[in-house]
Structures are given as structure tokens and as C-alpha cells.
Amino acid sequence: MSDPCLAESIETTEIDYMELDRIIEEDFNNDKENLIMMLQEIQRRYNYLPTPALTYLSTSIGVPLSQIYGVATFYSTFSLEPRGRNIISICLGTACHVRGGERIREKLEESLNIEDGETTEDLRFTLESVRCIGCCSLGPVVKINEDTHGRIAYTEVDKILEKYE
């Protein structure tokens, strides 16, 4: 990670160990068979998987840290780097691509001053291209958090982004 702002935010992420204990012990009964669900819950709490939280999880459930990293890096839904408060998923599946999805992605990159897969310096937005959101008739489609925006025109991108700032 070369961005000093992101590196600084990683180092300053405060881990709530009481909350981690609650997740590990109460929600998942210290059962290492629930590792993926524990990781999902930790990511839901921090919006990514901070290293200190993974180290604590490893010790708490007796699973080697290397195995936890193996799971976290295998599944694309997990992130080891801080993500924005707003996750933007731009569909680039066939239907959205044909209807201008690439142009919408380019506009998002221009407006946010980031590339696909990156997070803005202020940690407001993370841009991710996906292959299908499942709303092909609404293409091109952008999903921001849980909100789906369909039939987006190039000129509407900035107005949509304003709703999330």
C-alpha cells in the first residue's frame, strides 16, 4: 500500500477487543468452524479486516494466523485494506457493458479521482467493478451500498455521488 493516508488509517484503527470477544464468544461460541462468519462480522464492524483483529481472532480460537489470512484472501468479499464508507459496485456484465457501463466506470473514476479497486483518500468511497448485479434490464447499473441505481446516464453520475457525501 503506497498511499500514506491509507497507511495512517490502518495504523490508527482502534480495535474494540470487548466487541471482538462478544463476536467470538457470544455470537459464535468460540467455534473455529464459524471462521468465515466471524470474519464477515469483523468486516461488518470495521469495513475491512484489520491485522490486530485477525491476530486476536487467531489467538482466541486457536487457528493459525496464516490460515485466517488464507481464508481472508481467498474470498473476494473480504478486504485487508480500509474501504470507503460507501462501496460503489459498477456492473460491467454483458448487458451493462453494451449499455455503456464502461463509460459510467470511467466517469466514476474521473469524479472520484481513483481507479477501479481503489478507495478515496478521505475513505468515503471505494470503487469496485463487478460482473453482474442481477438487474440486467436496468443496465447500466451502479450499486452504492444497498442502493441500486439503474439506467444511469453519464451526466447523472455526479448527482448520484452527491447523495452519499
C-alpha positions in Angstrom: 0.0 0.0 0.0 1.7 3.2 -1.2 -0.9 5.8 -0.1 0.3 7.4 3.1 -3.3 8.4 4.1 -4.4 4.8 3.9 -1.4 3.5 5.7 -2.0 6.1 8.5 -5.7 5.0 8.8 -4.6 1.4 9.1 -2.3 2.2 12.0 -4.9 4.2 13.8 -7.8 1.8 13.6 -8.8 1.3 17.1 -9.8 -2.3 17.9 -12.6 -2.8 20.4 -11.5 -6.1 22.0 -14.6 -6.3 24.1 -16.6 -6.3 20.9 -14.4 -8.9 19.4 -14.9 -11.1 22.4 -18.6 -10.7 22.0 -18.5 -11.7 18.4 -16.1 -14.6 19.0 -17.7 -15.9 22.3 -21.3 -15.0 22.3 -22.2 -14.9 18.6 -20.1 -17.9 17.5 -19.3 -19.8 20.7 -15.5 -19.8 20.1 -16.1 -22.4 17.4 -13.4 -22.2 14.7 -15.8 -23.9 12.3 -17.5 -20.4 12.2 -14.4 -18.7 11.0 -15.9 -17.3 7.8 -18.9 -15.9 9.7 -16.6 -14.4 12.3 -14.6 -12.7 9.6 -17.8 -11.4 8.0 -18.9 -9.9 11.3 -15.5 -8.3 11.9 -15.5 -6.8 8.4 -19.1 -5.5 9.0 -17.8 -3.8 12.2 -14.6 -2.2 10.7 -15.4 -2.2 7.0 -12.3 -4.3 6.4 -10.2 -6.9 8.3 -7.6 -5.1 10.5 -4.5 -7.1 11.2 -4.8 -6.7 15.0 -8.3 -8.1 14.9 -7.2 -11.0 12.9 -4.3 -11.7 15.3 -6.6 -11.5 18.2 -9.1 -13.9 16.5 -6.3 -16.3 15.8 -5.3 -16.5 19.4 -8.9 -16.6 20.6 -10.0 -19.6 18.5 -6.7 -21.4 18.1 -6.4 -21.1 14.4 -3.0 -20.1 12.9 -2.9 -16.6 11.6 -1.6 -17.9 8.2 -4.8 -20.0 7.9 -7.0 -17.0 8.7 -5.2 -14.9 6.1 -5.6 -17.8 3.6 -9.4 -17.6 4.1 -9.5 -13.8 4.0 -7.5 -13.6 0.8 -9.4 -16.5 -0.9 -12.8 -14.8 -0.8 -13.1 -11.6 -2.8 -15.7 -10.2 -0.4 -13.0 -9.7 2.3 -10.7 -6.8 2.3 -7.4 -6.4 4.2 -7.2 -2.7 3.4 -9.6 0.0 4.6 -12.6 0.5 2.4 -14.7 3.6 2.0 -17.9 4.2 3.9 -19.7 3.9 0.6 -19.0 0.9 -1.6 -19.7 1.6 -5.3 -20.2 -1.5 -7.4 -20.3 -0.8 -11.1 -21.7 -3.6 -13.2 -19.6 -4.5 -16.2 -21.6 -7.6 -17.2 -22.6 -8.1 -20.8 -25.9 -6.2 -20.6 -24.5 -3.3 -18.7 -21.3 -3.2 -20.8 -23.4 -3.0 -24.0 -25.5 -0.1 -22.5 -22.4 2.0 -21.5 -21.2 0.5 -18.2 -17.5 1.2 -19.2 -18.3 4.9 -19.8 -20.0 5.1 -16.4 -17.0 3.5 -14.7 -14.7 6.0 -16.4 -16.9 8.8 -15.2 -16.8 7.4 -11.6 -13.0 7.2 -11.7 -12.8 10.7 -13.0 -15.2 12.2 -10.5 -13.7 10.3 -7.5 -10.1 10.6 -8.7 -9.4 6.9 -8.2 -9.1 3.8 -10.3 -11.2 0.7 -10.2 -10.4 -1.2 -6.9 -9.2 1.9 -5.1 -10.5 4.0 -2.2 -10.7 7.7 -2.0 -8.2 9.4 0.4 -11.0 10.5 2.7 -12.3 6.9 2.9 -15.7 8.0 1.6 -15.8 5.8 -1.4 -14.4 2.5 -2.7 -15.0 1.7 -6.4 -15.3 -1.9 -7.5 -16.3 -3.3 -10.8 -18.4 -6.5 -10.7 -19.5 -8.9 -13.5 -23.2 -8.9 -12.6 -25.5 -7.3 -10.1 -28.6 -9.2 -11.3 -30.5 -6.3 -12.7 -29.7 -6.7 -16.4 -32.9 -4.9 -17.6 -31.8 -1.8 -15.7 -28.3 -1.5 -17.2 -26.1 0.3 -16.8 -26.3 -0.3 -13.1 -24.4 1.1 -10.2 -25.0 -0.2 -6.6 -23.9 2.1 -3.8 -24.1 0.2 -0.5 -27.5 -1.3 -0.7 -29.0 1.3 -3.2 -29.3 0.2 -6.8 -29.2 3.0 -9.5 -30.3 1.8 -12.9 -30.3 3.2 -16.4 -27.7 5.7 -15.4 -26.6 8.3 -17.8 -23.1 9.6 -17.9 -24.4 13.1 -16.9 -26.1 11.7 -13.7 -23.1 10.2 -12.0 -22.0 13.3 -10.1 -25.6 14.0 -8.9 -25.8 10.4 -7.6 -22.5 10.7 -5.8 -23.6 13.9 -4.1 -26.2 11.9 -2.2 -23.5 9.9 -0.4 -21.2 12.7 0.6 
